[in-house]
Amino acid sequence: MNGTIAAVSRGAGHDFGKPNRPSVRLVAGLGVEGDAHLGVTVQHRSRVAQDPTQPNLRQVHLIHAELHEELRLAGHRVAAGELGENITTRGLDLLGLPRGARLHLGEDAVVEVTGLRNPCLQIEAFQEGLLKQVVGRDEAGNVVRRAGIMGVVLAGGEVRPGDTVRVELPDGPQLPLERV
């Protein structure tokens, strides 16, 4: 199971979107160098308000470029980085990955998948109607989140558009992703 990196983004402020960059450096145990969400403990403001000592399971945010295309077909103008993701992939079913899957990004970096992004109301403020596109319910009434996945950096390295993403599935049972 392989894909490619379509774009990389980072932002120093707690703004909604993140500017695209020619490359980003992932730092083991911390996240994306120069990004507002870099840290061992939670950096998302709502999580910090609840308990600032929680481990940061949201060091890196990944979205598949195919979601941007779906959103454009639904009438939304969304480009890589605008939903706050650090890494935009192509050709990889991110939402179908199990917890603990390892994403080998480029030559050196490794990110372990921790769970699904739980989109907030900032998405709706960014573009009206967008939240309904990325959060819905299935036939059984279960919440379905489509706004990407989160992970922690196991091995650091430089990551660029065009780099390969190689998936390593965890040993044992494949546990579905839950919100983190």
Salt bridges, closest charged atoms under 4 A:
ASP35 OD1 - LYS18 NZ 2.89
ASP35 OD2 - HIS37 ND1 3.33
GLU69 OE2 - ARG90 NH1 2.86
GLU70 OE1 - ARG146 NH1 2.89
GLU85 OE2 - HIS68 NE2 3.15
GLU112 OE1 - ARG102 NE 3.33
GLU158 OE1 - ARG25 NH2 2.95
GLU168 OE1 - HIS104 NE2 2.72
GLU178 OE2 - ARG99 NH2 3.91
